[in-house]
Amino acid sequence: MTRTDESAPAHTSTWDAELERLAADRLKVHAGGGPKAQQRQHDKNRLTARERIARLTDPGTPFDELMTFAGSGMYEDVGGCPSGGTVTGIGLVCGRPWMIIANDATVKAGAFFPITAKKVIRAQTIALENHLPTIYLVDSAGVYLPMQDEIFPDQDDFGRVFYLNARMSAQGTPQIAAIMGNCVAGGAYLPVMCDTLIMTEGSGLYLAGPALVKAAIGQVVESEELGGASMHASIAGTVDYKEKDDEAAIARIRALADLYAQGDPAPFARRRKETRPAPERDLTELVAFDGSKTYDVRDLITSIVDGGEFNEFKPEYGETLVCGFARMGGYPVAFVANQRTVIKKKLKSGGEPGLRTRIEVGGVIYGDSADKAARFILDANQAGVPLVFLSDVTGFMVGRDSEQEGIIRRGAKLVNAVSNSVVPKITIITGGSFGAGNYAMNGKAYGPRFIFAWPSAKYAVMSGNAAAKTLLDIQLAALKRAGHEPDDEELQRLYDEVKSKYDTELDPRYAAARLWVDEIIEPNDTRERLIRALEACAQNPKQEEFRVGVFQV
């Protein structure tokens, strides 16, 4: 828990305010379409998405929600789409982790917005990569038609959902679907492509509803006759189990889930040992919310690993990246972390005997640290140990000396190693994640199994001040070409506007809304969240051959 006493340092009170804001934002998102929409769901004798999940998962166990803030601040001209109109996450069902994907019918009747499709696809991708069995709780009116051109046609749009349905089935990942309301048009394929299909009375499953059937072919037909549970159970044979209501459907899901065979664990999980507690430490006291103080990332690592034990790799070389092995929850893990102290670096002298030194800035990746991390990633893959990246990175070092030392070549080597790594990779963004540093530290483009962010994360091409000045210079040049010379007051106004916009885009909620991160987590939840992510990764017993192709030297 974070400290709240009056003697707490100033940065802790900043953390407290931010964590309170995060909790309030979560509550707002959890309300979905609001109390009236929830009541309409209850009036139909149906539960809300989160009520269904609470009854489905094992009592007293956590539900690790993913992509809570999907769609945040988007589609406001049509009333918004809280949490992307769907709830996703990993929960224990009969003692085993399952991916759960539940339409929220309180948000536009569960209709798919562009972000809804992307969120479901990301959840399915996590399930596919980790061989996580998946439960779909279906209650959706289908595609949100006013935005059909943004939802329907592209590779990572709505059709990808069914593609992943089929791919998951082919690799033997169990999928159970329960239709607990509407299931219409193209969305009807999702549950039917699952191993097992459950449907509650009063629900509807059809490619075209009664109104569309009448418009298309002139046929007048009632909803139940067209696509009700009884019709699909007794005539079409589409439904495997017909249930009276949500409660009965959930009981059926749990009964079936309890029967599924458990596959072999991942190779790294076979070396799991008994969990040992980590040293108790409030991480908000170690890491300032605004990045205003330096900290030794080793202290962060030893605060979250079993027994506080960390086997550091090349500790005196390439010091702006800290690498090494430890255990979390008994699982072996390999850390790559940005160091945030100021480092006095020893250098070879220019033909003179002895050594000289230079100051290296924490959070910056220099040539030797890129070399070290690339080599360490090879070691982690050779050992079959999952990689955890703790990302608080400004970027790669620039300037004459750095270029002459081959920073581009050496950085490319690190990016190559990250790209081709085959062990599970998990990223935690604790502070800055800027520019090419995001790539080197396993950003979203590099296939992390999970990517989490602290509320202090800042996610952009460059920091706010640098970007604001660059963008302002571009605007000024355009104004001057147009014959307008702004005065000091106008300059300040332009700068403030640019800076405000960029700061909004730096906020991790902006990234989370667009699914650039899987979830915003509290610092003091980092250890437990990482352990449960490793448990999810442990469900996949396969590891590909590690090959890096052409490797810069």
Disulfide bonds with the S-S distance in Angstrom:
none
